[in-house]
């Protein structure tokens, strides 16, 4: 029996998000990752998206589900995330 192509694991592509304004960090990561399967992009967020909670008849969520960012966000102005490979590969 031959190998079934659907069973083969595809490598994940890493994405590095760099904090807005960290120009040297962005340039360095872009240059050093040129030969790697990594996409270096700017963090697109401009401000906190959540506003103060509106008055509701009862809070459905008991706690905030967002985690604290990884230490690299505060220490080095970037965060690494893995993404699934594109479907056409």
N, C-alpha and C positions, 0 to 999 in steps of 0.2 A: 504494500500500500504506500502511496505517496504522502508527502507531508500536506496537511491541510493548511492553506495560507491564513485562514481565519484564526488558527490556534497560535500563530506566531505572535510573540509580544513585540509591540512597537515601542521604541524608546520615547520617553516623554521629552518635550522641549521645555527648557527652563526659560523663565522670564524674570528679568531683574527690573524692578521699579525703583527709580531714583527720585529722591525728594526734590521738589521744585527749587530751583536756584542753586543746587549743588553742581555747578558747571564742571569743576575739575574732577569730581567723582564720576560724573556721567561720561566725560571724555576718556578718563582712564579705563573705566569698565568697557566702554565701546571699543577702545583700541585693544585692550588685552583679551577680549572675548571674540575677536574677529574670526578666528578659525574654529570656534566652538558652536555647538547647537544651542545658542543662547540669544534671546532677543532683549536688548537693553532699551527701555522706554522711560519716559518721564511719568511721574505720578500726576494724573490729570486732576486730582482733587484740588480745589482752591480754598475750601473752608469746610468746617463741620457741616454735614448735610442735615443732621437732625436738629430740629428746633425743640424748644421746651414742649413737653407733652401738653396737649390740650386737655381741658377738663372733660373727663369721660365718666360714664356711669360705673366704671370698674376697670381696673387695669387687668388685661388678660395675661400679660407676660409678667412673670414674677421677678426676673432678673434680666439684665442686658446680655444679649447673646454674643456680642462682639468680644473677641479676645484682645488682650494687650498686644501691641505689635512686637515682632521679634526684636531682640537686642540690637541687631544691625541697623534698625531704623533710627534709633537714637544715637548709636555709637558711630555709624558710618554712612548715614543718609541713604540707605537702600534696603530693599527686602527682596528675597528670592522666592519665586512661586513656580511650581511645576504645572504644566498644562498638558492636556492630552494631545496626541499627535493629530494633525488634520485628517479628516476622513478620506481624502483622496490619495493618501500615501499607502 
